[in-house]
Amino acid sequence: MDITLIAIAIFILIAIVFLSLFLFKSINKKSFIADDGSIFDSQSDLDLYQKLYNDTKPLFSPDTEKGSSQQILGFDKTFLSKVTTEGFPDLKTLVKYRKQLKSLSDLINT
């Protein structure tokens, strides 16, 4: 009986130690928060995201529909509409906008 009680006490003690280590690690973890509320683990990831966010912000702004311009940052409004809301229902539409898709990919990956 004494060995069982000691084994249970040791098991509970080990569980408490691991739980406290986990909680201590998560409390001390530093996070970086972007302007839009996104959270990152490192400053370099945050800086990269902020630059990309600022560069692409006009693409997803609802104010862009009010303007008379047919292009925003070099992208057609119809393409932006496909990207943000409608999607590409078939291969023909996707191929039609392949150059703008490449430009968007290049913008994101630089």
C-alpha positions in Angstrom: 0.0 0.0 0.0 2.8 2.4 0.8 4.5 1.8 -2.5 1.3 2.6 -4.4 0.8 5.8 -2.5 4.4 6.8 -3.1 4.1 6.1 -6.8 0.9 8.1 -7.1 2.5 11.0 -5.2 5.6 10.9 -7.5 3.3 10.8 -10.6 1.3 13.8 -9.4 4.5 15.7 -8.5 6.0 15.0 -12.0 2.7 16.2 -13.6 2.7 19.4 -11.6 6.4 20.1 -12.6 5.7 19.6 -16.3 2.5 21.7 -16.1 4.3 24.5 -14.4 7.2 24.4 -16.9 4.7 24.6 -19.8 2.8 27.5 -18.3 6.1 29.3 -17.5 7.3 28.9 -21.0 4.1 30.2 -22.6 3.9 33.2 -20.2 7.5 34.3 -21.1 7.0 33.9 -24.8 7.4 37.2 -26.5 5.1 38.0 -29.4 5.0 40.8 -31.9 1.6 42.3 -32.9 1.0 43.9 -36.3 -1.3 46.9 -36.9 -4.2 44.6 -38.0 -3.8 42.4 -34.9 -1.9 39.5 -36.5 0.6 37.9 -34.0 4.2 36.8 -34.9 7.0 35.1 -33.0 9.8 37.2 -34.4 10.5 40.8 -35.3 11.6 39.9 -38.8 8.4 38.1 -39.6 6.4 41.1 -38.3 8.5 43.5 -40.4 8.0 41.4 -43.6 4.2 41.2 -42.9 3.9 44.9 -42.2 5.6 45.8 -45.5 3.5 43.4 -47.5 0.3 44.6 -45.7 1.1 48.2 -46.5 1.9 47.4 -50.1 -1.3 45.4 -50.7 -3.7 47.3 -48.5 -5.3 49.2 -51.5 -6.1 45.9 -53.2 -8.6 44.9 -50.6 -9.9 48.3 -49.5 -13.7 48.8 -50.1 -12.9 52.4 -51.1 -11.4 51.2 -54.3 -14.8 50.5 -55.8 -15.8 54.1 -55.6 -13.0 55.4 -57.8 -13.3 55.6 -61.5 -9.9 54.0 -62.2 -10.0 50.6 -63.9 -6.7 49.6 -62.3 -5.4 49.6 -58.7 -1.7 49.1 -58.3 -1.5 47.7 -61.8 -4.3 45.1 -61.3 -7.7 45.2 -63.1 -10.7 45.7 -60.9 -12.3 42.6 -62.4 -9.3 40.6 -61.4 -9.3 42.0 -57.8 -13.0 41.1 -57.6 -12.2 37.5 -58.7 -9.4 37.3 -56.1 -11.4 38.7 -53.1 -14.9 37.5 -53.6 -15.9 35.5 -56.7 -13.0 33.2 -57.3 -12.0 31.5 -60.5 -14.8 29.1 -61.6 -13.0 27.5 -64.5 -9.6 27.2 -66.2 -10.5 29.7 -68.9 -10.9 32.5 -66.4 -7.8 31.5 -64.6 -5.7 31.5 -67.8 -7.2 34.9 -68.7 -5.7 36.4 -65.6 -2.5 34.5 -65.5 -0.2 37.5 -65.9 -2.0 39.4 -63.1 -1.8 36.2 -60.9 2.0 36.1 -61.6 2.3 39.8 -60.7 0.4 39.3 -57.5 2.6 36.3 -56.7 5.7 38.4 -57.3 4.3 41.2 -55.1 3.7 38.7 -52.3 7.1 36.9 -52.6 9.3 40.0 -52.8 
